[in-house]
Amino acid sequence: MEETDAIEICNKAISINPFNVHQYKKRGTLNADIGKYKEAIEDYSKAIEIYPRDAACFFNRGTVKVNLGDIEGAKEDFKIATILNLSVLSA
């Protein structure tokens, strides 16, 4: 399966550089695509921990939370994503 191969590549990249935000985001998306929502949230959360100004991570994590039925958590993530996007636009 292509997603699992890509996840393995992400795992290797993360093992080399555990601060690679891009790889956590990519792995989060791959996990979400195959229905591994808990793992996706963990990946997006780790990316946010490393770089908390990434609006896309908040948006993607919010989307996964919707899939899990966590509407309040999703609203909070979407709110933060919107604020981050607005701050970029107004800068």
Order of alpha helices (4+ residues) and beta strands (2+ residues): alpha-alpha-alpha-alpha-alpha
